[in-house]
Amino acid sequence: MKQVILSLLLILMSATTLQAAKAKKPSVDRIDPTCWYVGMKNPTLQLMLQGPGIARFDHATTDYAGVRVDSVVRLDSPNYLFIYINVREAQPGTMKLRLEVRGEKRVKPLELTYELKAREKSGEERRGFDNSDVLYLLMPDRFAQGMDHTKPVAGMNSYREDRTQPSLRHGGDIEGIRQHLDYFEELGVTALWFTPVLENNSPDTDNGFSTYHGYATTDYYRVDPRFGSNEQYRQLISDCHARGLKVVMDMIFNHCGLEHPWVKDMPSKDWFNAPEWLSEGDDSGHDRTTGYGENKKGSKYLQTSYKLTPVMDPYAADVDLKETTEGWFVPSMPDLNQRNPHLMRYLIQNSKWWIEFAGIDGIRMDTYPYAYREPMAEWMKELEEEYPHFNTVGETWVTEPAYTAAWQADSRLSTLNSHLKTVMDFSFFDKLSQAKNEDTDGWWQGMNRIYNSFVYDYLYPNPSSVLAFIENHDTDRFLGNGRDSLMLKQALALLLTVNRIPQLYYGTEIMMNGTKEVTDGNVRQDFPGGFPGDKQNAFTTEGRTRAQQQMFGWLSRLLHWRKGNRVISEGTMKQFIPYNGVYVIARQLDDHALDQPDHFVRHTVMTVLNGSSKPATMAVSRYQEVIDGTTRAKDILTGRYYDLTKDLELKPRQSLILEL
């Protein structure tokens, strides 16, 4: 009898507890975006409310002038609520929202405040990067550390800064970058591209890995506090602008980090691609905390194949396409489903928020073809409509020009307009990586590879809006483990004079080298002088070795000459088939004469490369169509003048940039 009474009491207590929990007032822990800006061409604003039981509310109202609540959306999780409002006629100010549960008086209405801000400038006034710029890519964790660096930062998952470990955090930050803005001006670059700065709150692994690189986002509206604050990031960009430097923000729509709150509490069942693995037991073979481990046979985990061709392949098998677009990049980076309209609206708004809040001048979108094409095209179209002079570059890692060209806006090669202005020239990178180890012959090797890559520029709707590079954070350094300065100069001479948007990688100017054969960290080494205790300070002339200073000075001269040079940014390009080992590219621009407005003057620049390890002769008569009777030209790299009435004798791997 006592057992029966005890059981009844337990049942009654459980029912009472459940009823009390149900009657507990839902609350809001977070609203994204954190604020918004009025005057957008798209007047729809999505508010994502997150908090325990918040989805119990099914009605929202506001009496704020010019604002209309269009809909309230509840998905699968009880802890998310999406409110769509129209702010077309709204003015800046603090808006009040009232949330209610219709037909249930026990749940009191909830009142929220939300700030609508004025924009600092219109979308038409914002200018992105273009081929008059030179982008300088750096990794904040590896570049420099500010004087007031805090470690460890309270509230973050377990991590440590250890510069002896290539895959752990090293402690670079935003303040460290800001303290070296003079360096970028001295070098002569015009735009800075940082690998992602947003919060990456994944714990370090026991075997020495971390997300120092930034590609596992856990908060889309927060700069990682180990780098600094949102305000510090915004101030850095303002300081860059004051010096004529643009800033490009690295974003990732394809995936987030495993520690993102969405992973533990998915807003909807289809928020991620292949989410089944997250609900599997611990015997799946993966350490889901760190994302590293072996995938056992039979696991529901879907790994991407890293093959991007199925996205454009007219004969692609369904299984191949699914692996590309739905497979996870790595186990620590859950694959986002851009076909979920609420998720995609969240991501679109996030990109616009960073433009408005921080004043970024461009976006580099990571792993672009891995995400679904249609929603990404809609994102680009909306950004184009709001910011017609802004620019976004998508990472399109396939080495065939036809593939890359199909991703550029207005391509005739694709049935879907991507609206993506700029794509990355992996063909140039790939061909140059091969050519640097070869002598230029009469057919295919050496500089012929570069020539045969550029011949396909007719595939691009806009070749001048293609981003070229010789190395980046995902590749071996151009120098490998060597120090071949002559070939590096040839690569840079090409990169900075052809019809492309050029991108440099930090440390190239001081001949930093390394390969990925052991770890990616070996191509992401600390910039010498950026951290307390460094024995060398390569930020200064005195701190560089003789070889480093020679390369820095050479590249700085080239960059300062290129800055504002309309022949390079606006001129036509003509390339000559490599002849006797010599590769020549000419840039030409007809411009008004200063003293005769009705008279045009043709300006010509010739990039001359001896693609051989032996001396070579440049037959001047072969290039008369661009020399056009000019008898003397100046090499902007050395200041030396060359007589164009006779053939030029070139040293092994010599580079000339001749101004006629």
Secondary structure in CASP SS format (residue, H / E / C, confidence):
PFRMAT SS
TARGET T0000
AUTHOR 0000-0000-0000
METHOD secondary structure of the structure
MODEL  1
M C 1.00
K H 1.00
Q H 1.00
V H 1.00
I H 1.00
L H 1.00
S H 1.00
L H 1.00
L H 1.00
L H 1.00
I H 1.00
L H 1.00
M H 1.00
S H 1.00
A H 1.00
T H 1.00
T H 1.00
L H 1.00
Q H 1.00
A H 1.00
A H 1.00
K H 1.00
A H 1.00
K C 1.00
K C 1.00
P C 1.00
S C 1.00
V C 1.00
D C 1.00
R E 1.00
I E 1.00
D E 1.00
P C 1.00
T C 1.00
C C 1.00
W E 1.00
Y E 1.00
V C 1.00
G C 1.00
M C 1.00
K C 1.00
N C 1.00
P C 1.00
T E 1.00
L E 1.00
Q E 1.00
L E 1.00
M E 1.00
L E 1.00
Q E 1.00
G C 1.00
P C 1.00
G C 1.00
I H 1.00
A H 1.00
R H 1.00
F C 1.00
D C 1.00
H E 1.00
A E 1.00
T E 1.00
T C 1.00
D C 1.00
Y C 1.00
A C 1.00
G C 1.00
V C 1.00
R E 1.00
V E 1.00
D E 1.00
S E 1.00
V E 1.00
V E 1.00
R C 1.00
L C 1.00
D C 1.00
S C 1.00
P C 1.00
N C 1.00
Y E 1.00
L E 1.00
F E 1.00
I E 1.00
Y E 1.00
I E 1.00
N E 1.00
V C 1.00
R C 1.00
E C 1.00
A C 1.00
Q C 1.00
P C 1.00
G E 1.00
T E 1.00
M E 1.00
K E 1.00
L E 1.00
R E 1.00
L E 1.00
E E 1.00
V C 1.00
R C 1.00
G C 1.00
E C 1.00
K C 1.00
R C 1.00
V C 1.00
K C 1.00
P C 1.00
L E 1.00
E E 1.00
L E 1.00
T E 1.00
Y E 1.00
E E 1.00
L E 1.00
K E 1.00
A C 1.00
R C 1.00
E C 1.00
K C 1.00
S C 1.00
G H 1.00
E H 1.00
E H 1.00
R C 1.00
R C 1.00
G C 1.00
F C 1.00
D C 1.00
N C 1.00
S C 1.00
D C 1.00
V C 1.00
L E 1.00
Y E 1.00
L E 1.00
L E 1.00
M C 1.00
P H 1.00
D H 1.00
R H 1.00
F H 1.00
A C 1.00
Q C 1.00
G C 1.00
M C 1.00
D C 1.00
H C 1.00
T C 1.00
K C 1.00
P C 1.00
V C 1.00
A C 1.00
G C 1.00
M C 1.00
N C 1.00
S C 1.00
Y C 1.00
R C 1.00
E E 1.00
D C 1.00
R C 1.00
T C 1.00
Q C 1.00
P C 1.00
S C 1.00
L C 1.00
R E 1.00
H C 1.00
G C 1.00
G C 1.00
D C 1.00
I H 1.00
E H 1.00
G H 1.00
I H 1.00
R H 1.00
Q C 1.00
H C 1.00
L H 1.00
D H 1.00
Y H 1.00
F H 1.00
E H 1.00
E H 1.00
L H 1.00
G C 1.00
V C 1.00
T C 1.00
A E 1.00
L E 1.00
W E 1.00
F E 1.00
T C 1.00
P C 1.00
V C 1.00
L E 1.00
E E 1.00
N C 1.00
N C 1.00
S C 1.00
P C 1.00
D C 1.00
T C 1.00
D C 1.00
N C 1.00
G C 1.00
F C 1.00
S C 1.00
T C 1.00
Y C 1.00
H C 1.00
G C 1.00
Y C 1.00
A C 1.00
T C 1.00
T C 1.00
D E 1.00
Y E 1.00
Y E 1.00
R E 1.00
V E 1.00
D C 1.00
P C 1.00
R C 1.00
F C 1.00
G C 1.00
S C 1.00
N H 1.00
E H 1.00
Q H 1.00
Y H 1.00
R H 1.00
Q H 1.00
L H 1.00
I H 1.00
S H 1.00
D H 1.00
C H 1.00
H H 1.00
A H 1.00
R C 1.00
G C 1.00
L C 1.00
K E 1.00
V E 1.00
V E 1.00
M E 1.00
D E 1.00
M E 1.00
I C 1.00
F C 1.00
N C 1.00
H E 1.00
C C 1.00
G C 1.00
L C 1.00
E C 1.00
H C 1.00
P H 1.00
W H 1.00
V H 1.00
K H 1.00
D C 1.00
M C 1.00
P C 1.00
S C 1.00
K C 1.00
D C 1.00
W C 1.00
F E 1.00
N C 1.00
A C 1.00
P H 1.00
E H 1.00
W H 1.00
L H 1.00
S H 1.00
E C 1.00
G C 1.00
D H 1.00
D H 1.00
S H 1.00
G C 1.00
H E 1.00
D E 1.00
R C 1.00
T C 1.00
T C 1.00
G C 1.00
Y E 1.00
G E 1.00
E C 1.00
N C 1.00
K C 1.00
K C 1.00
G C 1.00
S C 1.00
K C 1.00
Y C 1.00
L C 1.00
Q E 1.00
T C 1.00
S C 1.00
Y C 1.00
K C 1.00
L C 1.00
T H 1.00
P H 1.00
V H 1.00
M C 1.00
D C 1.00
P C 1.00
Y C 1.00
A C 1.00
A C 1.00
D H 1.00
V H 1.00
D H 1.00
L H 1.00
K H 1.00
E H 1.00
T H 1.00
T H 1.00
E H 1.00
G C 1.00
W E 1.00
F C 1.00
V C 1.00
P C 1.00
S C 1.00
M C 1.00
P C 1.00
D E 1.00
L E 1.00
N C 1.00
Q C 1.00
R C 1.00
N C 1.00
P H 1.00
H H 1.00
L H 1.00
M H 1.00
R H 1.00
Y H 1.00
L H 1.00
I H 1.00
Q H 1.00
N H 1.00
S H 1.00
K H 1.00
W H 1.00
W H 1.00
I H 1.00
E H 1.00
F H 1.00
A H 1.00
G C 1.00
I C 1.00
D C 1.00
G E 1.00
I E 1.00
R E 1.00
M E 1.00
D C 1.00
T C 1.00
Y H 1.00
P H 1.00
Y H 1.00
A C 1.00
Y C 1.00
R H 1.00
E H 1.00
P H 1.00
M H 1.00
A H 1.00
E H 1.00
W H 1.00
M H 1.00
K H 1.00
E H 1.00
L H 1.00
E H 1.00
E H 1.00
E H 1.00
Y C 1.00
P C 1.00
H C 1.00
F C 1.00
N C 1.00
T E 1.00
V E 1.00
G E 1.00
E C 1.00
T C 1.00
W C 1.00
V C 1.00
T C 1.00
E C 1.00
P H 1.00
A H 1.00
Y H 1.00
T H 1.00
A H 1.00
A H 1.00
W H 1.00
Q C 1.00
A C 1.00
D C 1.00
S C 1.00
R C 1.00
L C 1.00
S C 1.00
T C 1.00
L C 1.00
N C 1.00
S C 1.00
H C 1.00
L C 1.00
K C 1.00
T E 1.00
V E 1.00
M E 1.00
D C 1.00
F H 1.00
S H 1.00
F H 1.00
F H 1.00
D H 1.00
K H 1.00
L H 1.00
S H 1.00
Q H 1.00
A H 1.00
K C 1.00
N C 1.00
E C 1.00
D C 1.00
T C 1.00
D C 1.00
G C 1.00
W C 1.00
W C 1.00
Q C 1.00
G C 1.00
M H 1.00
N H 1.00
R H 1.00
I H 1.00
Y H 1.00
N H 1.00
S H 1.00
F H 1.00
V H 1.00
Y H 1.00
D H 1.00
Y H 1.00
L H 1.00
Y C 1.00
P C 1.00
N C 1.00
P H 1.00
S H 1.00
S H 1.00
V E 1.00
L E 1.00
A E 1.00
F E 1.00
I C 1.00
E C 1.00
N C 1.00
H C 1.00
D C 1.00
T C 1.00
D C 1.00
R C 1.00
F C 1.00
L C 1.00
G C 1.00
N C 1.00
G C 1.00
R C 1.00
D C 1.00
S H 1.00
L H 1.00
M H 1.00
L H 1.00
K H 1.00
Q H 1.00
A H 1.00
L H 1.00
A H 1.00
L H 1.00
L H 1.00
L C 1.00
T C 1.00
V C 1.00
N C 1.00
R C 1.00
I E 1.00
P E 1.00
Q E 1.00
L E 1.00
Y E 1.00
Y C 1.00
G C 1.00
T H 1.00
E H 1.00
I H 1.00
M C 1.00
M C 1.00
N C 1.00
G C 1.00
T C 1.00
K C 1.00
E C 1.00
V C 1.00
T C 1.00
D H 1.00
G H 1.00
N H 1.00
V H 1.00
R C 1.00
Q C 1.00
D C 1.00
F C 1.00
P C 1.00
G C 1.00
G C 1.00
F C 1.00
P C 1.00
G C 1.00
D C 1.00
K C 1.00
Q C 1.00
N C 1.00
A C 1.00
F C 1.00
T C 1.00
T C 1.00
E C 1.00
G C 1.00
R C 1.00
T C 1.00
R H 1.00
A H 1.00
Q H 1.00
Q H 1.00
Q H 1.00
M H 1.00
F H 1.00
G H 1.00
W H 1.00
L H 1.00
S H 1.00
R H 1.00
L H 1.00
L H 1.00
H H 1.00
W H 1.00
R H 1.00
K C 1.00
G C 1.00
N C 1.00
R H 1.00
V H 1.00
I H 1.00
S H 1.00
E H 1.00
G C 1.00
T E 1.00
M E 1.00
K E 1.00
Q E 1.00
F E 1.00
I E 1.00
P E 1.00
Y E 1.00
N C 1.00
G C 1.00
V E 1.00
Y E 1.00
V E 1.00
I E 1.00
A E 1.00
R E 1.00
Q E 1.00
L E 1.00
D E 1.00
D E 1.00
H E 1.00
A C 1.00
L C 1.00
D C 1.00
Q C 1.00
P C 1.00
D C 1.00
H C 1.00
F E 1.00
V E 1.00
R E 1.00
H E 1.00
T E 1.00
V E 1.00
M E 1.00
T E 1.00
V E 1.00
L E 1.00
N E 1.00
G C 1.00
S C 1.00
S C 1.00
K C 1.00
P C 1.00
A E 1.00
T E 1.00
M E 1.00
A C 1.00
V H 1.00
S H 1.00
R H 1.00
Y H 1.00
Q H 1.00
E H 1.00
V H 1.00
I H 1.00
D C 1.00
G C 1.00
T C 1.00
T C 1.00
R E 1.00
A E 1.00
K E 1.00
D E 1.00
I C 1.00
L C 1.00
T C 1.00
G C 1.00
R C 1.00
Y E 1.00
Y E 1.00
D E 1.00
L C 1.00
T C 1.00
K C 1.00
D C 1.00
L E 1.00
E E 1.00
L E 1.00
K C 1.00
P C 1.00
R C 1.00
Q C 1.00
S E 1.00
L E 1.00
I E 1.00
L E 1.00
E E 1.00
L C 1.00
END
